[in-house]
């Protein structure tokens, strides 16, 4: 049995968005872990986005944050991946080229 995982790029995007959404709620990683019924270590791994994230874990985190998987991994609805010059998008983490 194989576990479906997000691609590395999707994991990085999801990780940034999970962190931003968690911090916007003033939740610790432990708070989010409790709500998602995951370990704090798994939340930390997800936020770092350093490797493929299991879709099941991403979906559980999305649900705990009151959103869906598409919002965590899809195109940024705020900057479309191209923030204004000199700015960094607070939702997806994209930075304008120097």
Secondary structure, 3 states (H helix, E strand, C coil): CCCCECCHHHHHHHHHHHHHHHHHCCCCHHHHHHHHCCCHHHHHHHHHCCCCCEHHHHHHHHHHCCCCHHHHHCCCCCCCCCCCCCCECCCCCCECCC
